[in-house]
Amino acid sequence: MPRTLGHVKSTALAHGTMAAMPPGTRARARAETTRAILDEARRQLAEQGAAALSLRSVAREVGMVSSAVYRYVASRDELLTRLIIEAYDAVGERAEAARDPQTPPREQWRAVWRAVRTWALEHPAEYALVYGSPVPGYAAPAETIPAAERVAVVLATIVAEHGDPAAGDGWPAVVRADVLPAVPPALVTPAVGAWTQLYGTVGFELFGQYENVVEDREAYFDAVAEAAATAVGLPARRAGRPDS
């Protein structure tokens, strides 16, 4: 068995040497081992899918005995939860960084949409984990919610600051208004519709539904983003302004 990071740490645990380390060193060693476990889990996620993810298999690949890995991750469900939170945070950070409040609203909107799509194309397995089919036997705990909301909060902020409530005329009031409390009530339903369009369009592209259907997927994606921006009442781009 290769002497991987996990093997070294588990051996240290077995001989009691990690317990003898200074507190700061122990914390760093624990963080490094936990990171190795999560990195290997992410690799297996990409190769085998979430349903096949096994904590024992992850432990074996990082060079740890299965009993040692439970000192870092208590169960497969906890491992999935950590991966889910990291994935939501990663795409959320992309969305937040993409939005420049100094640019016109539609440019902000399109930049956020593009950031989500780019992240998904770069991390298809993680996108599938959080936006694809549910993992059998797993129920995401409430601790995943703050990370899961980050992209929606960015989009809702743009709508709250720039959306024209008149655009909501004709939309049924079928979504709880407290879901997006900062958004004008008339725009809550179209805002949720836009959020659905974003993930649906990305998911269709990622999972192959556009094969032999959409010829220019980037242009199509931008067109859907523009239609969604109109639905939530974002002002049209000023005449003569270059489309970036």
C-alpha positions in Angstrom: 0.0 0.0 0.0 1.4 3.4 -0.9 2.4 5.7 2.0 -0.1 8.4 1.3 -1.0 11.3 3.5 -3.8 9.3 5.0 -1.6 6.3 5.6 0.9 8.4 7.5 -1.8 10.1 9.6 -3.6 6.8 10.4 -0.3 5.2 11.3 0.4 8.1 13.6 -3.0 7.7 15.2 -2.4 4.0 15.7 0.8 4.6 17.6 -0.5 7.6 19.6 1.9 10.0 18.1 -0.7 12.4 16.8 -2.2 12.8 20.3 1.3 13.9 21.4 1.6 16.6 18.8 1.2 20.3 19.9 -2.4 21.5 19.4 -1.7 23.6 16.4 0.2 20.8 14.7 -2.7 18.3 15.4 -5.2 20.8 13.9 -3.2 21.1 10.7 -2.7 17.4 10.5 -6.4 16.8 10.9 -7.3 19.5 8.3 -4.8 17.9 5.8 -6.2 14.4 6.4 -9.8 15.7 6.1 -8.9 17.5 2.8 -7.4 14.3 1.5 -10.6 12.4 2.3 -12.8 15.0 0.6 -10.5 15.2 -2.5 -10.6 11.4 -2.9 -14.4 11.4 -2.4 -14.8 14.0 -5.1 -12.6 12.0 -7.4 -14.8 8.9 -6.8 -17.9 11.0 -7.2 -16.8 12.0 -10.7 -15.9 8.4 -11.7 -18.8 6.4 -10.1 -21.5 8.8 -9.1 -22.9 9.7 -5.7 -25.0 6.6 -5.2 -21.8 4.4 -5.4 -19.8 6.6 -3.0 -18.3 4.5 -0.2 -16.5 5.8 2.9 -14.6 2.5 3.1 -13.5 2.8 -0.5 -12.4 6.4 0.2 -10.4 5.3 3.2 -8.7 2.6 1.3 -7.6 4.9 -1.5 -6.1 7.5 0.9 -4.3 4.7 2.7 -6.3 4.6 5.9 -7.8 1.6 7.7 -11.6 1.9 7.6 -11.8 2.4 11.4 -9.5 5.4 11.3 -11.5 7.3 8.7 -14.5 7.6 11.1 -12.4 9.9 13.3 -12.7 12.5 10.4 -16.0 11.7 8.8 -18.7 9.9 10.8 -20.7 8.4 8.0 -21.3 8.3 4.2 -24.1 10.8 4.8 -21.8 13.3 6.6 -19.3 12.9 3.7 -22.1 13.7 1.2 -23.2 16.7 3.2 -19.6 18.1 3.2 -19.3 17.6 -0.5 -22.7 19.2 -1.1 -21.9 22.2 1.0 -18.5 22.7 -0.7 -20.2 22.4 -4.2 -22.9 24.9 -3.3 -20.3 27.3 -1.8 -18.1 26.9 -4.9 -20.8 27.8 -7.4 -22.1 30.5 -5.0 -18.7 32.1 -4.8 -18.5 32.1 -8.7 -21.9 33.8 -8.9 -21.1 36.4 -6.3 -17.8 37.2 -7.9 -19.3 37.5 -11.3 -21.8 40.2 -10.4 -20.5 43.8 -10.7 -23.0 46.1 -9.1 -21.5 49.0 -11.1 -22.6 47.5 -14.5 -26.1 47.6 -16.0 -28.6 45.2 -14.5 -28.8 42.9 -17.5 -25.0 42.6 -17.6 -25.0 41.7 -13.9 -27.7 39.1 -14.6 -26.0 37.6 -17.6 -22.6 37.5 -15.9 -24.1 35.5 -13.0 -25.9 33.1 -15.3 -22.7 32.6 -17.3 -20.7 32.0 -14.1 -23.0 29.2 -13.0 -22.9 27.5 -16.5 -19.1 27.7 -16.6 -18.7 26.2 -13.1 -21.1 23.4 -14.0 -19.2 22.6 -17.2 -16.0 22.5 -15.2 -17.5 20.4 -12.4 -20.2 18.2 -13.9 -20.1 15.6 -11.1 -20.5 18.2 -8.4 -23.3 19.9 -10.3 -25.1 16.5 -10.7 -24.7 15.9 -6.9 -26.5 19.1 -6.0 -28.8 19.7 -8.9 -29.3 16.2 -10.3 -31.1 13.1 -9.2 -31.5 12.6 -5.4 -29.0 10.2 -3.8 -30.9 7.0 -2.7 -31.1 6.9 1.1 -29.8 10.4 1.7 -31.7 13.4 2.8 -29.8 16.7 2.9 -29.8 18.3 6.3 -30.8 21.9 7.1 -27.1 22.9 7.3 -26.8 22.7 3.5 -29.5 25.5 3.0 -27.3 28.6 3.5 -24.8 27.4 0.9 -27.6 26.3 -1.4 -29.2 29.7 -1.3 -26.2 31.7 -2.4 -26.8 31.8 -6.2 -30.5 32.5 -5.6 -29.6 35.4 -3.3 -27.4 37.0 -6.0 -30.2 36.7 -8.6 -32.8 37.9 -6.2 -30.7 40.9 -5.2 -30.5 42.0 -8.9 -34.3 41.6 -9.2 -35.0 43.4 -5.9 -32.8 46.4 -6.9 -33.8 46.7 -10.6 -36.9 44.7 -11.4 -40.0 46.4 -12.6 -43.0 45.0 -10.7 -45.2 45.6 -13.7 -43.4 42.7 -15.4 -45.2 40.3 -13.0 -48.6 41.1 -14.4 -50.2 37.9 -15.5 -48.0 35.7 -13.4 -50.0 33.7 -10.8 -49.2 34.3 -7.1 -48.4 30.7 -6.5 -45.0 31.1 -4.7 -44.7 32.0 -1.1 -43.7 35.7 -0.9 -41.4 35.0 2.1 -39.2 32.8 -0.1 -37.7 36.0 -1.6 -38.6 38.7 0.9 -36.6 41.4 -0.7 -38.2 40.9 -4.1 -41.4 42.8 -5.0 -44.3 40.4 -4.5 -45.4 40.6 -8.1 -41.9 39.4 -9.2 -41.5 36.5 -6.8 -43.1 33.9 -9.2 -41.2 35.0 -12.3 -38.0 35.2 -10.2 -38.5 31.5 -9.2 -39.2 30.7 -12.8 -36.0 32.4 -13.9 -34.1 30.4 -11.2 -35.6 27.2 -12.6 -34.7 28.2 -16.1 -31.1 28.7 -15.2 -30.6 25.3 -13.7 -32.9 23.6 -16.2 -30.9 25.0 -19.1 -27.6 24.2 -17.6 -28.8 20.7 -16.7 -30.1 20.0 -20.2 -26.8 20.9 -21.7 -24.7 19.1 -19.1 -26.7 15.8 -19.3 -26.9 15.7 -23.1 -30.5 16.7 -23.8 -29.5 19.3 -26.4 -27.6 16.8 -28.6 -28.8 17.2 -32.2 -31.1 20.0 -31.0 -29.2 23.1 -30.1 -26.4 24.0 -32.4 -24.8 27.0 -30.5 -25.4 26.3 -26.8 -23.6 29.4 -25.6 -25.8 31.7 -27.7 -28.9 29.7 -26.8 -28.0 30.0 -23.1 -27.6 33.8 -23.4 -30.9 34.0 -25.2 -32.6 32.2 -22.3 -30.9 34.4 -19.8 -32.2 37.5 -21.7 -35.7 36.2 -21.8 -35.6 35.5 -18.0 -34.3 39.0 -17.4 -37.3 40.4 -19.3 -39.6 38.2 -17.3 -38.3 39.7 -14.0 -38.5 43.2 -15.3 -34.9 44.1 -15.7 -34.5 47.3 -17.8 -33.4 46.7 -21.4 -29.9 47.6 -22.4 -29.5 51.2 -23.4 -29.5 51.9 -27.1 -26.0 52.0 -28.6 -24.4 50.2 -25.6 -22.1 47.3 -26.7 -23.3 43.9 -25.7 -20.5 42.4 -23.6 
